[in-house]
Amino acid sequence: MQLSDSLFHTRFVEFLHGDKAATLAPWLAEQPTRWRRLLVYRNSSIKASVQALMDNFPVSQALLPAGQLRQLAQAYLLEHRPAHAVLAWYGQQFPDWLQQSLSQHHCPWLADLARVERCWLNSVLAAELDAIRSEQLALLAEQGQDIQTLRLGLRPCVQLLESNFTVWDLWLQKRHQLDSPDHAPVFLQHSQRLLWRQADFSLQHRRLNAAEWAFFQATSNGSCPLREAAAAALSVDDSFDLSTCFANALAQGLLCQTQEMIL
């Protein structure tokens, strides 16, 4: 029976992730005593994965002592192998892993800084989805649709971040000055809630108040009808100007249709 190429690729990836070379035996013409030569591919995979993770978090690397991020990347790789062929996607769980792995007394700001870098990269890599416009909602309303029952989501290029440190300010400053020495960054303990997106190759961002944060958090994955998102915002601040917030979100192209818009 002829073995498929896809099965070979699966077995080879499993070997790169730590399985024994014997899993590749059906495709190997050499004697088992020579299979150790395959380890060069595993070593190359490990090296490439560690380097990709470091490249995905350049500001974190620049602010840590030399070699520290590499050590963290090597430890992370033992638990989280790349799951995507494009290594720019690698490290989705890295910020959470940092928060769980590092002591609160050792770089307590690092996990949040890594979240900024991961969210920025996700925004750059995000698939393009058209924003829903006010004209489309007006047409739906004319057709009898109750707008409050619609489930809209944030476009993939729109990212939210909440932090107890001023990581956003330093990231904005440092991301274009990676070569300047600065191993003792100062992060103030100050709550920040931010929304940003990539648009026309530029970074647009703004700070959110507590009610805006509640609204956009509720709409972030598209599973919450607008009525519930509005209630979440008003529960935080009953004087919140919901109409202006929603109108601005439409004008700025932050929202998109979900696969199932109606509850």
N, C-alpha and C positions, 0 to 999 in steps of 0.2 A: 504494500500500500504506500503510495506516494505521500510524503508529509508536506503539509502546506507551508508556504512562506510565513503566513501569519502566526502559525504555531511556533516556528523557529524564532520569530521576532519576540513572541511572548516568553519563550524559554530563555532567550538571550538576555532580555531585560531582567528576568528573575535571577539569572546568573550575576548580572551586574549589581543586583541588589543584595547578593550574599548567598544565593543557592550554590550547591556544588556543581562543578563542571560536568558531572555525570548526567545532569539533566539535558546536556547538549550531545550526549553520546550518539544518537541516531544521525547526527549531521557531521560527526568528526571521523576523519579517515585515519588520524594518527593514533598511536598507542596511548593508553591512559597515563603512562609515565611521562608523557610530553604535554599533558593537558595544562600543567601549571603555567605554561607560556600564555595561556588565555588571561591570566591575572593582569597582564598589561592593560587590557581593555577595562577591567574593573578599576584599576588605579587611575586610568585616564578619566573614567566616568566620575569617580570621587573628586578628583582634582577640578574637573570642569564644574561640577555641582557646587562645590565650596566657593569657587571663584565667581560663579553666577550669583550666588546668594550675596556675596560681598558687593558685587557690582550693583545689585538691586537696592542696596542700602548704603549709598556712598557717603551721605552726611553722617550717619551713625559711625561708619568706619573712620571718617576724618576726625571725629570728636573723641574717639576712644584711643587709649594708648596703643602703640604699634603692636599688631599681632593679636589683639584681644578679640576683635570681631571674627578673625579667622578661627580662633579657638572655639568661639561660640557657634560659628557656622559648622565646624566639624562635629560638634556635639549634637547640633540640630539634625544634621544629615543622618546620624545613626537612628533617629526616630522618624524622620520624615524624608523619604526619598522623593525625587522629582516625579510628578505624575503627568506632566505635560511635556511634549517635545520642545516647545518654546520655553527656554529657561528663564525668560523674563517674567513668566508667571510663577516661578519657584519662590517659595517663602510666604505663601498666603497665611500660614499659621505661625510664622516666626515671631510677630509681635506678642501674641498670646503665650507662646512658648517662653519668650524672654520674661514675661511677667510672672509666669509660674516657676521659672528656673532660677531667677536672680533674687537675691535677698533685697528686701525693701530698703536696706541701708547701702546697697551697692548700685549706683546709677538708677535710682527709682524712676527717672525720667526716660530711660532708654526705650522701654516698651512703647510708650506713647510717641516718641520720636520715630520709632520704626513703623508705627501705624501711619504716621504722616507720609513716610516714604512709600509704604505699600499702597496706601490709598491713591497717592499721586500716580504711581505706576499703573495701578488698575484703571485709573481715569484715562490715561494715555492709551492703554491697550483696549479699552472698552469698545464693544461693537457699536456701530452707529445706529441709533434708533431715532426716528423723527419725533420731535416734540409735538405734543397736542396743543392746538391753538384755541384761542377764545372763540374764533369763528366756528370751529368744529363743535364746540360745546353749545354754542348758540343754535346751531342747526339741530343738534340732538334735542335741545329743549323745545324747539318748534315742533319736533316730531313726537312730543309727549314724554320724552325721557326725563325722569326725576334725576337731576344732576347729583343730588346728595347720595344716590345709591351707586354712583360710578366708583370703580376702583382704579385709581390712577397710581402709577409708581414713579419713582425718580428715574430719570434716564441713566443708563449704565455709566456715563461719563461724569455723573454728579456724585460726589462723595461727601459723607458726613464724618466729623471727628469731634469727639469730646475728650478733653484732657484736663488734668489738675495742674499741669505745668505749662509754661509759656514756650512749648516746643515749636509751635507754628511760627512764631516771630523769628526764632533762631534759624529754623529751617529755611525760611524765605531769605534770610541774610546769608546763610552759609552755603546754600546749594550752588552758588556761582563762585564760591571762594574756597573750593575744596583743598587747594594747595597751601592755604595760609595756616600756620601752626596755631592750634587752639585745643589743648588737651584738658582745659579746665573750664568748660562752659558753665555759665550761670543760668539756671532755670528757676524762675520765681514760681512759687506755688500759687497759681492763679487760675481759676477755672476758665476754660475756653471752650466754646461751642462754635463750630465752623462748618460752613458749606462752601464747596468749591467745585469747579468743573473746568475741563479743558474746552476751549472754544476758539476756533480759528488760530490754532497753534499758540494760544496765550492762556495763562492761568487767571481765572476770575474767581474771587473769593469774597466772602463777607461773614461777619460774626452774627450769630443768632442769639436772640434772647430766649428765655426758658420756654415761652409759649410757642415761638417759631420752631424751636428744637422739637418740642412735643409733636407739632403738626408734621414736620418733615420726617421724623422718626416713624410716625404712624403710616406715612405713605411710602416709606422707603422701598418696601418689597412688593407693593401693589396688591396686597391681600386685604387691605382695610378700606372699606367704603369711605367716601369723603365725609359723610355724616359722623362717623366714628373718629376720624382724624380731627375734625373740627371740635368734637367734644373733648378730645384729649388736650387740645390747645386751650380751650376755654376752662378746663378744670384747673389749669395752672394759673391762668389769669383771665378772670371773667370780663375784663375790659379790653381784651385783646382784639385788635382790628383784623378780623379774619378775612373780610372782603379784600382789603388792601394786600394782605399777605398772599392770598390766592391769585389775585390779579397780577401781582409782581412775579409770582412763580410762572404763570403762563407767559407773560411778556418776556421773561428771561429764558424761556425754553427749558425749564427744569423738569417738567412732567411729561410722561408718555403714557400711551394706552397699554394696558395689560392684555393678556390673551382673553381674559374674561372680565369685561369692564362692568358688568351689571351683577349685583348681588342676587 
